[in-house]
């Protein structure tokens, strides 16, 4: 299986926590902005540079000594006294899935791991949409789970800063969890384990972080063909032309729909609008995902296009009151041109689409379509889940947590958690590879995305065979266009590999210190941005430029100036990653 193609997208300026600007992030430590801390970070980098090659050598030695599929669990003894291990699991509020903390699979973990080593495994539900509040409440009641984990570095860095997490010794971790540790070495993740000189974190693997194929946008190819297109629009000009013709033909009143206009800020990614090669200072100051970059030219270009689409009637004029489920229904019912989602064995919106539109025809939005200046996109983090451990955990509880990660990393255990029970959750195809049963609803029903919220502690995606095979195994096989769409998804991936190798999978700047300005202003700025973004989207085109300047000043005054100043200072102090040369 092909590994990531952009392992060297950024060069490290120091070893420390690299605060990924992804989603809402927090933290509260300014101590490392001092000269002494900078010197310490520089020394740490020198030490790491010397040790970098030996880390991988050590990992290979460990593998050689214990075999390529080292199973440290074979030598474990049960704890003399029962140990309680509390593990977080996202509660996504999703209907039709088992209770996240009490189901067949939590019992399976207890029976096959916990009972074997005298560990009681308890699962702590964490509201996916309110992670920080849930953890804060658990901390205030001195009831933190043994493991704390999240995808977003600013969140876990705040936990370290607020005293939620214990520091760890990676040599000790390697003794208990060699498979997990070696995977981190193999994926160049150890450099992110520390914050402000203290080691707190271990990381799940994220295959294909910069060439991801799993999130796809589906478009109405039948509409395009009806208005004279034999391909999906590949430029901004073609897109506007096609949408205009679709409206004129009476196929859809507002084909641009809601998917890219939902009230949140996640869709406001301006990577395709950035001038390449990027200026490093701008990249560090504005180029993250955490706080929208109102005032940066790429953001202006993005919002100007939103304004154009709104005033042309391409976008749904009620986008600001449209939630995700309504946006999905609009696509199914023929009220929008496109909808995006993660590919999985069961994709309800596709099933519903073909039921509602038996003559409908879909296509995959090409990865190299250019609606801005380039076909650049935001690459995922170079790691999956970030894991830390409770500062109140006992020595035995900490060891139990590490044992859990190692046990879940073993091929047999991970396979069962990912795929389920043969003949129930999956069947083997002619090539001997597992294929999910899309409509399974029996006793062994898995949770969200094949129980991902349990095994995400180890790896972000299911792995079994080549990318082509994974797509074939994962994407529904019983849809009218299954084979055709699978081919298009594979083409999407292959094109993205080529683009990634050209440097178009853009990585955020990683910070080796917690920025107080982000902690203090992130939530308020995000809320303000939504308000200002909507005003700019809905204003008359001739008013846009003047209103944009007013909005930028209000945004800067509300705290964004402090944020970008702090980021610039961190860059100048050598506390960030650097753009690849």
N, C-alpha and C positions, 0 to 999 in steps of 0.2 A: 504494500500500500504506500502510496506516495505521501511523504511527509511534507511539512510546510515548505513553501518556496521562498519565504522571506525572513528567515531566521535572523538575518543581519540588517534589517530595515533601519534600526537605530543602533548607535554605538553608545555604550554606557559611559556616563561621566563619573559615576560613583556607584558603589554598592550601598544600597539602602532601600527603603521602601520606595517604590516607584508609583506614586499615586496616580492611577489611571483616571483620567477625567471622563468617567462613564456614569451616566445617570446622576442622581442627586448624591453628592459626597460631602463628607464632613470631617473635621479635625480641629485641633486646637493646641498647636505647639509652635512657638516661634524661636525656641532656643537655638535651633541649628542654623539660624541666620548669622550667628556670630562667627568671627574669624576662627576661633578655636574649633568650632564644630566643622567649619569648612576644612580646616587642616586635618581633623580627624577623618573626615570623609575621604579626603585625598589619600591619606595613608591607607585607609581601608581599600580604596581602589587599587593602589599599588600592590597590596598584599593579595588581593583577589586576582589581579592580572597574572601574578606569579603562580598562583594556585590553580588558575582556570584549567590548564591542561591536565594537571594532576587529578582534579576532581573526576574527570571523565575516565582517567586511567584507573582510579580507585574503584569507580563504579564497575568498570569492566572486570577488574580483579575480583570484586564481590560476586559478579555473575559467574565468572570462571570457577570460583571456589565452590559455589553452591548450585551451579548449573544455570542455563539460560532461563529456565522457569523456576527460579529459586522459590522454595516454599518454606519460609521461616515458621509457618504455623505448625509444621510437623514436629517441631521441638518444643512447642509451648506446653507449659503445665497449667492446669486450672489454678485460679487464685484460691488460697487457703480459706479466705472468707469472702462471701459474696460482695461483688463490686457493682454499683449502679452506674451505668453509662447512659447519659442523656444526649440524644442526637437531634438536631433541628431538622424539620422537614417543612417545605413550603405548603401552606394551605392556600390554594388558588381560588377557592370558592367555586370550583368547577362542578357542575352537575354530572351525575352518571358515573362518578368514580368512587372507589371505596373511601371510608374514613381514613385520613392520612396517618393517624397514629395507632390505628387498630384494624388490621386487615390480614388477609392471608399472608402477605409478603412481610409484614412486620413480625408475624408469628414465625414465618420461615427463617428469618434472621435470628430470632431468639432461639429456635430449636437447633439451628445448624451452626451458630456462632456462640450465642450467649450461654446456652446450657452446657456446651462443651467446655467452656472455660470459667464457669461459675460467675457469669456476668449477667446482670439484669439489664436489658436494653430497653430504654424508654424513648419514645419519639415525641418531641416537643413541636406542636404546630406553630408555624410562623406565618403571619399574614403576608402574602407576597407583595401586596400593594402598600404595606405599612411596616416594613421590616424594622426600621430604626425605632419606631415607637414600641414595638413588641419587645425588642431586646432591651430597651431602656426600662420598661416595666419589669422585666425579669431581673435586671440588674438591681433595680431599686428594692426589690423584694428578696435580694440575695439568692436568686433561684436561677442563675444562668445555666444553660445546658453545658455539658462537658466540652462539646465541640461548638464553636461559633463559625458560621460560614456564610459567605456572600460572594456575588460576582464582582462587586464594585469596590475598587481599592480605597477610595475616599471613605467609604463606610467602615471598612475593617481598620483603617488607620485611625479613625476616630475611636474605635473600641480600644485599640492599643493605648491611645493617648488618654482615654478616660479610665484606664485601669481595669477594663473588662478582661484583658488577656494576660496570660503568663508568658514570660520569655522562655524559649526552649533551646536546647542544645541539639544541633542537627546530627552530631555524632551519636548521641543517645537515640535519636529518632531512627537513624539508619540501622542501629542494632535491632530494634523492634520491627521496623518496617522497611527492609532492604529493597523490596520490589517497588514500593511507592517512592522511596528516595532515589533509586536508580532512574526511574521514569522522570523525575524532576531534573536530574543531571542531564539525561539524554535530551530533554526539551529546553535546556538552558534557562531553567526557572529559579535556580538558587540565588541569582542576583537580586531577586525581588523579595527575599525572605525577611529582610531586616528593615526597620524604620528607626531613624535617628541612632544608628549604631547598635540596636538591640534586635535579636532574631525572634520573630513572632510567628511566622507563617509558613505553611506548606501549601502546595498547589496541585490541583487536579490537571490532567492533561486536556488540551484543547486541539485536537487534530484539525488541520486545514484552517487555522484561524484567519488567514489572509486570502484564502481561496474558497471560502465556504459556498456550498451549493444548496444547503438545506432550506434557505428562505427564498421563496420564489413569488414573483408577481404574475398573475394570470390575467390575460386580456381577451376581449371579445374579437377573435379573429373573423368570425362571421360578419360582424359589423364592418370591419376594415375591408373585407372583400367586397361587401355590398357598395362601398363608396369608392372602390377603385384601387385599393391597396392589396398587393400580394405579399406584403411583409409588415412586420410590426414597426411603427415609426422609430427611426434611429436617431433623429435629431429633433431639436426643439421646434424647428420650422415645420417638419413633417407632423409632429404631434398636434400642433395648433391647427394645421390644415385638416388633419383627419378628424379631430374633435368637431371642428366647424362643420364639416361635411356630414358627420353623423347627426348633428343637431338639425341641419337643414333637411336631411332625409327623414326626419321624424322618428329616428330609431331610439333616441334618448334625449330628454330635455337638458340634462346636465351630466354629460358623460364623464367628466373629470371626477365627479363624485366626491367622496369624503376621505378615502383611504390616506391620502397625503395631506389632509387638512384637519385631522382630528385635533381636538383642543390641546392635547399635550404637546411637548416639544420634541419628542423623539423623531418625528419625521422631518424636522427642520435641520437636516444635515446638509452642509454647504460644500462638501468635498469636491463635487464636480465643478464648482464655481471658482475654485482656487487657482491662482496662477502658478504654474510649475516651471522651474523648480521653486519651491517655497522659500521665503525668507525665514531663517531660523528663529529670529526674535518674534515675528508675527505668529509663527507656528506655536511657540511656547506660550505666548500671551493669549491667543484667541482660539487655537485649534483644537480644543477639547470638546467633549460631549457633555460635560457636567453642567455648564452654565452657557446658555445661548449667547453667541458672539455678536449681539446687536452693536453696530458701529464699525464692524469689519466689512470691507467691500464685498467679499463673497456672500455674506449674509444679506447685504443690501440687494444683490442681484437675485438671490433666491426669493426674497420677499417681493421684489418687483414683479417677478413672474407669477407669484401667488395673486398679486393685485391685478395683473393683466387677465389671468384666468377667471377671477371672480367677476370682474367687470364685463368680460365677454360672455358670461353665463356658462362657461365650461365647468366651473366648480359648482357644487351644491351650495346655494346661498344660505342654507341652514346648517352648514358644516359644524358650526360652533356649538350646536346642541345635539350633534350626532355622536353616539357612542359606538364602540367597536361592533357590538351585536347588530345595531341598526345598519352600520356600514356593510356588514356581511350580508344582511337581508337585502339591502339595496342592490348589491351585485347579483345575488341569486334571482331577484325579481326584475332584472333588466333596467335598473335605475342608475347604474354606473358601469363604466367601461372596464374597470380593473379591480382586483382585490389581491392582497398579498398575504401569505401565511407560510408556516413551516410545513415541509412535506412530512407525511406520516402515513402509516397504514390506514388510518381512518381519518379522512379529511371531509368533515361534514358539509362544508360549504360547496365542495365540488360535487359530492353526491346529490345535494339538494339542487345545485345548478342544473345538472343533466336531467333530473326529474322534472324541474320546472321548464327546462328548455331542451326538449328531446332532439331538436335539430340544431342546437347551439354548437359552436365550435370555438375552442379556446387555443391560446398559444402562450408560450413563456416570453416575458419581456427580456430581450437580450441583455447580457451583462455589459456590452459595450455601447449601448444606447447613450447618446450625449444630449442631455437637456441643459447642461451648463457649458463650461469651457472645455472640460475633459470628461472621460468616463471613469474618473477616480471615485473611490468609495472609502468608507471608514472600515479598516480592518478590525476584527475582534481583538480582545486582549490576547497576548501570547500564552495565556494560561486560562484554565477553566475556573472552577470554584476556588476561592481563596479560603483557607481554613486556619483558624486560630483556636486556642484552648483556654478555657476559663481560668482566671486567676485564682479562683477558689477551689480548683480541682486538687484532689489529693494525688500523691505519687502513683497510687494504684489506679485511680480514675484516669490519670493522664496516660498511663501505660495501656489501659483498656481501650482508650480512644485510638491510640496508635495501632494496637492490635486489630481493631475494627477496620481501619483503613487498609492495613496489610491483607487481612482476610478478604475484604471486598475486592482487592486488586488481583487475587488469584483467578486465573482464567476461568475455571469451572464455576466459581461462585458468581463472578461478574456476568458470565454468559447467562446463567439462570436468572439473575436479577433483571437483565436487559431483555431477554427473549421470553422468559416464562417456561411453561410446561409443554413439551412436545406433544402434538396431537390436540392440544387445547389452545394455547396462545400462538403457537407457530407449527409449521411443518417444514421438512427439508425438501428442497427442489431437486431436480435431476443432477445439479452440480454439487449436491451435498451441502448446500447453504440454507440457513434458516430463512423462512419467509413468514411474516406475521399474518395471523388471521385477523382480517380487518374488522369483523363484526362479532368478535368473541365477547360474551357477556356472562360467562359461567362463574363457578366458584373461585377461579384463579384470576379473575379480572385484575388487570394491572391499573396503576394510577396514571397520572398525567404523563403522556409521552412515554409509554412503556415503563412506568415507575421510575422515570428519570430522576425525580427529586430524592431518591435514595442513593442511586449509583453515581450521581453527579459529583459526589465527594471524591471520586476516582478519575472519572473521564467525562467529557462533555457530550460525546456522541457515541452511538453504537458502532462498533467496528467489526466487520466480518467480510473479508474479501476485498476486492478492488472497489474503487469509487463507482464504477459502472454496476458492479454487483450490489453494492449497498443501495444505490438508487433503485435498482430493480426489486430488491427485497423490501424496501421501505415505502416506496410510492404505491398507492392503490393499484391493483392489477385488474379490477373489475369495472373500470370506467370506460365509456365509449372510446376515449382517446388515450388510454393508458400507455400503449407502446409508443405512440407519437410524442406524447408529453415527456416520457422517460428519455427519449432520444434528445429532446430539446433541453432538458435539464442537464444531461451529460455534456451537450455542446456548450451550455452556459458555463459549466465548470471548467471545461478545457480552455475556453476563451479567457476565463478569469485567471487561470494559471499563467497564461501568456501575459496578461495585463499586470498581474502581480509581479512577474519577473521584470517588467518594465518600471516598477516602482509606483503603480497606481493603487495599490492597497495601502492607504495612508494610515499610519500609526499615530496615536496621540502622543503628546509629550508626557513623560513620566517624571514625577517629582519625588525627590528623595527627602522630603520634609513635609510635614503637615502645614498647610497654609491657613492661618487664622481667618484671613479675609474671605476665603471660600466657606469656611465653617459658619461665619457670622452672616453671610449674605446670600448663600446659595438658594435657600427656599424662597426668600422674598424676591430675589431677582428672577427666578423662574416664574413665579406668579405674575410679576410685573411684565415680563416678556410676553406672556400669553395675552395679556390685556393690550399691550402695544402692538404686538403682531396682528391681532385681530383688527385693530383700528387701521393699521396700515394696509391690510388686505382689503378692507371694505371701503376705503376712501376713494374719491374720484382720481383717475390716473394723473390729472394735471396737479393734484394736491400732494402726490406721493413724496416728491423730493423734499419739499418744505416740512411736511409732517415727519418724515424720516429723521431729519436733522433735529427737530424738537424731541422726538422720541429717544434718540441717541443721548442727548444731553440729560434727559430725565433719568435714563438708565445708568449713565455714568455717575450722576449725583446720588443715585440710590445705593451705590456700593460697588458698581462694576469697575470704576476707576481703581478702587482699592485692590480688587481682585487682579486686574491685569498688571498693576504695579508690583504686587507681591510675586506674581509669576515671573515677571521680568527680573526682579531681584534674585530669585532662586536660580534662574538661568545664568545670570552674571556671577553668582557665587559658586557655580559648578555643581549645583544640586539638582540637575535635570539630566535626562538623556539628551543626546545630540542627534540632529538630522544626519542620515547617512550621506556620505560624500559620493 
